[in-house]
């Protein structure tokens, strides 16, 4: 029952996310704003696919980037080490993506929790790294 609802949400959210990301890229001034826009455009483009695995990747990329960017700042400030902040941001992005992927993968037929978690972790780590590194 949840799978059809997720497909409908993806059909609406994908184009909106892509349009918002493109608008954000057009107005980005700083490196951090450009990195944020790049993650959002990539997530929006992935969300356009009908494949549920790419849908997981889209959500994990954006959510992992958001969480990773927040964690990076806190860890860098606490430790004084940018490298520690980027590493923590990447790991936080991976963990966020894995959690999203596991939940969605367990709901969508033919995907499964393990595949969803793996795809989500990889995409979340990429989002977390991009938003942590390019600040």
N, CA and C atoms as a LAMMPS dump frame, in Angstrom:
ITEM: TIMESTEP
0
ITEM: NUMBER OF ATOMS
405
ITEM: BOX BOUNDS ff ff ff
-5.0000000000000000e+02 5.0000000000000000e+02
-5.0000000000000000e+02 5.0000000000000000e+02
-5.0000000000000000e+02 5.0000000000000000e+02
ITEM: ATOMS id mol type element x y z
1 1 1 N 0.813 -1.192 0
2 1 2 C 0 0 0
3 1 3 C 0.858 1.259 0
4 2 1 N 2.024 1.181 0.649
5 2 2 C 2.889 2.358 0.728
6 2 3 C 3.637 2.594 -0.576
7 3 1 N 3.932 1.53 -1.317
8 3 2 C 4.71 1.674 -2.55
9 3 3 C 4.029 2.583 -3.571
10 4 1 N 2.727 2.423 -3.85
11 4 2 C 2.098 3.355 -4.803
12 4 3 C 2.139 4.804 -4.322
13 5 1 N 1.957 5.003 -3.043
14 5 2 C 2.002 6.368 -2.503
15 5 3 C 3.4 6.964 -2.662
16 6 1 N 4.44 6.144 -2.447
17 6 2 C 5.808 6.624 -2.621
18 6 3 C 6.095 6.972 -4.078
19 7 1 N 5.537 6.187 -4.991
20 7 2 C 5.734 6.482 -6.422
21 7 3 C 5.094 7.818 -6.79
22 8 1 N 3.898 8.057 -6.311
23 8 2 C 3.215 9.324 -6.595
24 8 3 C 3.997 10.487 -5.996
25 9 1 N 4.446 10.316 -4.773
26 9 2 C 5.234 11.373 -4.124
27 9 3 C 6.514 11.641 -4.908
28 10 1 N 7.147 10.59 -5.402
29 10 2 C 8.363 10.749 -6.188
30 10 3 C 8.126 11.469 -7.499
31 11 1 N 6.993 11.215 -8.116
32 11 2 C 6.668 11.875 -9.391
33 11 3 C 6.44 13.371 -9.216
34 12 1 N 5.984 13.758 -8.058
35 12 2 C 5.757 15.176 -7.775
36 12 3 C 7.023 15.815 -7.212
37 13 1 N 7.669 15.134 -6.279
38 13 2 C 8.827 15.704 -5.592
39 13 3 C 10.045 15.827 -6.497
40 14 1 N 10.237 14.873 -7.403
41 14 2 C 11.423 14.901 -8.273
42 14 3 C 11.527 16.167 -9.096
43 15 1 N 10.522 16.482 -9.9
44 15 2 C 10.608 17.706 -10.699
45 15 3 C 10.705 18.974 -9.849
46 16 1 N 9.996 18.996 -8.728
47 16 2 C 10.077 20.167 -7.838
48 16 3 C 11.479 20.318 -7.26
49 17 1 N 12.066 19.201 -6.823
50 17 2 C 13.415 19.254 -6.254
51 17 3 C 14.435 19.673 -7.301
52 18 1 N 14.294 19.153 -8.501
53 18 2 C 15.217 19.516 -9.57
54 18 3 C 15.1 21.005 -9.91
55 19 1 N 13.892 21.494 -10.032
56 19 2 C 13.688 22.919 -10.333
57 19 3 C 14.24 23.803 -9.218
58 20 1 N 14.004 23.411 -7.973
59 20 2 C 14.522 24.188 -6.847
60 20 3 C 16.047 24.172 -6.823
61 21 1 N 16.637 23.021 -7.113
62 21 2 C 18.098 22.929 -7.144
63 21 3 C 18.706 23.778 -8.236
64 22 1 N 18.078 23.783 -9.398
65 22 2 C 18.579 24.603 -10.506
66 22 3 C 18.469 26.088 -10.165
67 23 1 N 17.357 26.481 -9.564
68 23 2 C 17.2 27.877 -9.145
69 23 3 C 18.243 28.242 -8.092
70 24 1 N 18.496 27.312 -7.184
71 24 2 C 19.501 27.545 -6.149
72 24 3 C 20.89 27.678 -6.773
73 25 1 N 21.205 26.843 -7.765
74 25 2 C 22.506 26.912 -8.428
75 25 3 C 22.68 28.238 -9.162
76 26 1 N 21.606 28.738 -9.73
77 26 2 C 21.679 29.992 -10.484
78 26 3 C 21.982 31.185 -9.591
79 27 1 N 21.617 31.09 -8.317
80 27 2 C 21.829 32.222 -7.413
81 27 3 C 22.962 31.99 -6.42
82 28 1 N 23.596 30.829 -6.468
83 28 2 C 24.661 30.509 -5.502
84 28 3 C 25.859 31.428 -5.689
85 29 1 N 26.369 31.933 -4.576
86 29 2 C 27.526 32.824 -4.607
87 29 3 C 28.778 32.171 -4.02
88 30 1 N 28.626 31.491 -2.906
89 30 2 C 29.778 30.915 -2.218
90 30 3 C 29.978 29.456 -2.621
91 31 1 N 31.152 28.928 -2.286
92 31 2 C 31.431 27.522 -2.561
93 31 3 C 30.456 26.623 -1.819
94 32 1 N 30.121 26.961 -0.586
95 32 2 C 29.174 26.154 0.193
96 32 3 C 27.792 26.161 -0.456
97 33 1 N 27.361 27.31 -0.951
98 33 2 C 26.059 27.395 -1.624
99 33 3 C 26.056 26.59 -2.92
100 34 1 N 27.18 26.616 -3.64
101 34 2 C 27.286 25.854 -4.885
102 34 3 C 27.295 24.349 -4.603
103 35 1 N 27.988 23.924 -3.546
104 35 2 C 28.002 22.507 -3.174
105 35 3 C 26.606 22.054 -2.762
106 36 1 N 25.92 22.888 -2.002
107 36 2 C 24.553 22.582 -1.585
108 36 3 C 23.646 22.441 -2.812
109 37 1 N 23.769 23.349 -3.748
110 37 2 C 22.962 23.295 -4.967
111 37 3 C 23.292 22.05 -5.787
112 38 1 N 24.56 21.688 -5.872
113 38 2 C 24.957 20.499 -6.64
114 38 3 C 24.322 19.238 -6.071
115 39 1 N 24.333 19.105 -4.745
116 39 2 C 23.708 17.942 -4.112
117 39 3 C 22.209 17.943 -4.378
118 40 1 N 21.579 19.093 -4.302
119 40 2 C 20.136 19.175 -4.521
120 40 3 C 19.753 18.894 -5.976
121 41 1 N 20.551 19.371 -6.931
122 41 2 C 20.279 19.085 -8.349
123 41 3 C 20.455 17.588 -8.609
124 42 1 N 21.519 16.991 -8.083
125 42 2 C 21.742 15.555 -8.284
126 42 3 C 20.617 14.739 -7.655
127 43 1 N 20.197 15.112 -6.459
128 43 2 C 19.093 14.412 -5.807
129 43 3 C 17.801 14.553 -6.591
130 44 1 N 17.538 15.733 -7.103
131 44 2 C 16.339 15.949 -7.909
132 44 3 C 16.373 15.153 -9.202
133 45 1 N 17.541 15.082 -9.831
134 45 2 C 17.663 14.302 -11.07
135 45 3 C 17.464 12.809 -10.796
136 46 1 N 18.036 12.312 -9.709
137 46 2 C 17.84 10.899 -9.355
138 46 3 C 16.375 10.605 -9.047
139 47 1 N 15.704 11.546 -8.438
140 47 2 C 14.296 11.345 -8.067
141 47 3 C 13.385 11.241 -9.284
142 48 1 N 13.847 11.667 -10.445
143 48 2 C 13.031 11.581 -11.65
144 48 3 C 12.912 10.148 -12.176
145 49 1 N 13.81 9.277 -11.763
146 49 2 C 13.794 7.895 -12.243
147 49 3 C 12.617 7.129 -11.652
148 50 1 N 12.114 6.184 -12.416
149 50 2 C 11.02 5.331 -11.933
150 50 3 C 11.551 4.185 -11.076
151 51 1 N 12.858 4.001 -11.041
152 51 2 C 13.459 2.908 -10.284
153 51 3 C 13.48 3.262 -8.799
154 52 1 N 12.949 2.387 -7.946
155 52 2 C 12.915 2.711 -6.52
156 52 3 C 14.298 2.816 -5.878
157 53 1 N 15.283 2.126 -6.431
158 53 2 C 16.634 2.207 -5.869
159 53 3 C 17.22 3.598 -6.082
160 54 1 N 16.982 4.187 -7.247
161 54 2 C 17.477 5.551 -7.452
162 54 3 C 16.69 6.548 -6.614
163 55 1 N 15.448 6.235 -6.322
164 55 2 C 14.671 7.077 -5.401
165 55 3 C 15.283 7.077 -4.014
166 56 1 N 15.718 5.906 -3.564
167 56 2 C 16.405 5.805 -2.273
168 56 3 C 17.683 6.629 -2.32
169 57 1 N 18.435 6.493 -3.413
170 57 2 C 19.683 7.253 -3.546
171 57 3 C 19.424 8.757 -3.509
172 58 1 N 18.347 9.193 -4.149
173 58 2 C 18.017 10.623 -4.172
174 58 3 C 17.759 11.156 -2.772
175 59 1 N 16.899 10.471 -2.042
176 59 2 C 16.59 10.914 -0.683
177 59 3 C 17.781 10.851 0.243
178 60 1 N 18.556 9.783 0.123
179 60 2 C 19.725 9.616 0.987
180 60 3 C 20.8 10.654 0.682
181 61 1 N 20.978 10.973 -0.596
182 61 2 C 21.974 11.974 -0.99
183 61 3 C 21.665 13.327 -0.356
184 62 1 N 20.43 13.757 -0.474
185 62 2 C 20.034 15.069 0.05
186 62 3 C 20.033 15.069 1.584
187 63 1 N 19.432 14.044 2.185
188 63 2 C 19.378 13.988 3.653
189 63 3 C 20.773 13.802 4.245
190 64 1 N 21.572 12.928 3.639
191 64 2 C 22.944 12.727 4.12
192 64 3 C 23.777 13.988 4.011
193 65 1 N 23.559 14.731 2.926
194 65 2 C 24.268 15.999 2.775
195 65 3 C 23.874 17.006 3.831
196 66 1 N 22.593 17.058 4.131
197 66 2 C 22.113 17.996 5.147
198 66 3 C 22.702 17.659 6.515
199 67 1 N 22.554 16.417 6.923
200 67 2 C 23.05 16.004 8.243
201 67 3 C 24.578 16.099 8.296
202 68 1 N 25.234 15.638 7.236
203 68 2 C 26.693 15.7 7.203
204 68 3 C 27.229 17.112 7.322
205 69 1 N 26.573 18.048 6.643
206 69 2 C 26.999 19.445 6.729
207 69 3 C 26.852 20.008 8.126
208 70 1 N 25.792 19.62 8.824
209 70 2 C 25.576 20.089 10.2
210 70 3 C 26.59 19.472 11.153
211 71 1 N 26.84 18.175 11.012
212 71 2 C 27.784 17.484 11.898
213 71 3 C 29.203 18.005 11.677
214 72 1 N 29.568 18.248 10.416
215 72 2 C 30.917 18.739 10.118
216 72 3 C 31.218 20.02 10.876
217 73 1 N 30.294 20.954 10.85
218 73 2 C 30.519 22.227 11.54
219 73 3 C 30.708 22.053 13.028
220 74 1 N 29.887 21.2 13.633
221 74 2 C 29.981 20.983 15.078
222 74 3 C 31.294 20.302 15.457
223 75 1 N 31.693 19.299 14.692
224 75 2 C 32.924 18.564 15.01
225 75 3 C 34.155 19.423 14.742
226 76 1 N 34.143 20.178 13.657
227 76 2 C 35.281 21.06 13.368
228 76 3 C 35.448 22.095 14.473
229 77 1 N 34.346 22.659 14.919
230 77 2 C 34.414 23.65 15.992
231 77 3 C 34.896 23.019 17.3
232 78 1 N 34.407 21.824 17.604
233 78 2 C 34.757 21.176 18.869
234 78 3 C 36.208 20.698 18.901
235 79 1 N 36.715 20.228 17.748
236 79 2 C 38.068 19.65 17.727
237 79 3 C 39.105 20.592 17.16
238 80 1 N 38.678 21.592 16.401
239 80 2 C 39.627 22.476 15.738
240 80 3 C 40.241 21.836 14.504
241 81 1 N 39.752 20.666 14.111
242 81 2 C 40.302 19.936 12.975
243 81 3 C 39.275 19.84 11.855
244 82 1 N 39.601 20.426 10.715
245 82 2 C 38.721 20.343 9.56
246 82 3 C 38.629 18.911 9.049
247 83 1 N 39.753 18.183 9.094
248 83 2 C 39.746 16.791 8.627
249 83 3 C 38.81 15.93 9.473
250 84 1 N 38.829 16.146 10.787
251 84 2 C 37.922 15.398 11.661
252 84 3 C 36.47 15.766 11.366
253 85 1 N 36.225 17.035 11.081
254 85 2 C 34.876 17.474 10.756
255 85 3 C 34.364 16.856 9.472
256 86 1 N 35.212 16.812 8.442
257 86 2 C 34.808 16.22 7.163
258 86 3 C 34.554 14.724 7.33
259 87 1 N 35.429 14.042 8.075
260 87 2 C 35.241 12.606 8.307
261 87 3 C 33.936 12.339 9.06
262 88 1 N 33.684 13.123 10.089
263 88 2 C 32.453 12.949 10.868
264 88 3 C 31.227 13.27 10.024
265 89 1 N 31.308 14.307 9.203
266 89 2 C 30.198 14.664 8.324
267 89 3 C 29.898 13.573 7.309
268 90 1 N 30.955 12.975 6.756
269 90 2 C 30.776 11.889 5.79
270 90 3 C 30.142 10.676 6.45
271 91 1 N 30.624 10.324 7.646
272 91 2 C 30.049 9.182 8.372
273 91 3 C 28.601 9.449 8.78
274 92 1 N 28.319 10.667 9.205
275 92 2 C 26.942 11.009 9.579
276 92 3 C 26.022 10.943 8.364
277 93 1 N 26.523 11.387 7.218
278 93 2 C 25.744 11.292 5.987
279 93 3 C 25.468 9.843 5.615
280 94 1 N 26.49 8.99 5.773
281 94 2 C 26.313 7.566 5.465
282 94 3 C 25.294 6.924 6.399
283 95 1 N 25.377 7.239 7.678
284 95 2 C 24.437 6.663 8.647
285 95 3 C 23.01 7.126 8.371
286 96 1 N 22.853 8.392 8.044
287 96 2 C 21.528 8.922 7.721
288 96 3 C 20.967 8.243 6.481
289 97 1 N 21.801 8.139 5.456
290 97 2 C 21.371 7.487 4.219
291 97 3 C 21.019 6.026 4.426
292 98 1 N 21.815 5.338 5.249
293 98 2 C 21.54 3.92 5.518
294 98 3 C 20.203 3.752 6.226
295 99 1 N 19.912 4.625 7.166
296 99 2 C 18.641 4.536 7.892
297 99 3 C 17.459 4.779 6.953
298 100 1 N 17.569 5.806 6.115
299 100 2 C 16.5 6.091 5.157
300 100 3 C 16.348 4.929 4.182
301 101 1 N 17.458 4.452 3.661
302 101 2 C 17.418 3.36 2.69
303 101 3 C 16.845 2.083 3.259
304 102 1 N 17.187 1.762 4.511
305 102 2 C 16.666 0.548 5.137
306 102 3 C 15.157 0.618 5.303
307 103 1 N 14.667 1.76 5.739
308 103 2 C 13.222 1.91 5.937
309 103 3 C 12.486 1.836 4.607
310 104 1 N 12.935 2.613 3.631
311 104 2 C 12.251 2.632 2.337
312 104 3 C 12.404 1.278 1.641
313 105 1 N 13.594 0.693 1.723
314 105 2 C 13.82 -0.609 1.102
315 105 3 C 12.947 -1.704 1.669
316 106 1 N 12.634 -1.618 2.946
317 106 2 C 11.775 -2.63 3.56
318 106 3 C 10.318 -2.472 3.14
319 107 1 N 9.942 -1.287 2.671
320 107 2 C 8.563 -1.022 2.252
321 107 3 C 8.347 -1.346 0.776
322 108 1 N 9.337 -1.024 -0.054
323 108 2 C 9.18 -1.15 -1.504
324 108 3 C 9.453 -2.591 -1.937
325 109 1 N 8.49 -3.226 -2.606
326 109 2 C 8.683 -4.607 -3.059
327 109 3 C 9.858 -4.738 -4.024
328 110 1 N 10.64 -5.788 -3.845
329 110 2 C 11.748 -6.065 -4.749
330 110 3 C 13.037 -5.354 -4.412
331 111 1 N 13.042 -4.531 -3.399
332 111 2 C 14.28 -3.823 -3.033
333 111 3 C 14.909 -4.488 -1.819
334 112 1 N 14.247 -4.484 -0.712
335 112 2 C 14.754 -5.118 0.496
336 112 3 C 15.531 -4.168 1.379
337 113 1 N 15.565 -4.508 2.643
338 113 2 C 16.212 -3.66 3.644
339 113 3 C 17.712 -3.53 3.404
340 114 1 N 18.383 -4.643 3.107
341 114 2 C 19.844 -4.61 2.944
342 114 3 C 20.256 -3.782 1.732
343 115 1 N 19.59 -3.977 0.621
344 115 2 C 19.911 -3.203 -0.581
345 115 3 C 19.619 -1.727 -0.344
346 116 1 N 18.468 -1.461 0.243
347 116 2 C 18.127 -0.07 0.539
348 116 3 C 19.15 0.593 1.447
349 117 1 N 19.575 -0.135 2.473
350 117 2 C 20.568 0.417 3.409
351 117 3 C 21.906 0.639 2.721
352 118 1 N 22.32 -0.286 1.88
353 118 2 C 23.597 -0.141 1.174
354 118 3 C 23.607 1.029 0.218
355 119 1 N 22.559 1.132 -0.574
356 119 2 C 22.454 2.246 -1.52
357 119 3 C 22.34 3.565 -0.757
358 120 1 N 21.517 3.565 0.279
359 120 2 C 21.35 4.775 1.078
360 120 3 C 22.639 5.218 1.742
361 121 1 N 23.399 4.264 2.269
362 121 2 C 24.668 4.604 2.924
363 121 3 C 25.655 5.213 1.935
364 122 1 N 25.754 4.612 0.756
365 122 2 C 26.692 5.132 -0.247
366 122 3 C 26.29 6.541 -0.685
367 123 1 N 25.017 6.726 -0.999
368 123 2 C 24.553 8.043 -1.449
369 123 3 C 24.649 9.076 -0.326
370 124 1 N 24.3 8.664 0.888
371 124 2 C 24.393 9.576 2.023
372 124 3 C 25.818 10.01 2.306
373 125 1 N 26.765 9.065 2.155
374 125 2 C 28.173 9.401 2.361
375 125 3 C 28.651 10.42 1.33
376 126 1 N 28.217 10.249 0.085
377 126 2 C 28.588 11.208 -0.963
378 126 3 C 28.029 12.589 -0.633
379 127 1 N 26.761 12.643 -0.285
380 127 2 C 26.163 13.933 0.08
381 127 3 C 26.835 14.556 1.28
382 128 1 N 27.107 13.742 2.304
383 128 2 C 27.782 14.233 3.501
384 128 3 C 29.173 14.759 3.211
385 129 1 N 29.913 14.044 2.356
386 129 2 C 31.269 14.476 2.013
387 129 3 C 31.243 15.788 1.233
388 130 1 N 30.387 15.852 0.236
389 130 2 C 30.34 17.077 -0.6
390 130 3 C 30.01 18.298 0.257
391 131 1 N 29.013 18.177 1.08
392 131 2 C 28.618 19.338 1.884
393 131 3 C 29.577 19.627 3.036
394 132 1 N 30.339 18.616 3.467
395 132 2 C 31.319 18.838 4.531
396 132 3 C 32.61 19.417 3.985
397 133 1 N 33.044 18.908 2.86
398 133 2 C 34.35 19.295 2.307
399 133 3 C 34.33 20.686 1.7
400 134 1 N 33.3 20.995 0.929
401 134 2 C 33.236 22.286 0.247
402 134 3 C 32.414 23.273 1.045
403 135 1 N 32.993 23.786 2.104
404 135 2 C 32.322 24.771 2.956
405 135 3 C 33.006 26.095 2.813
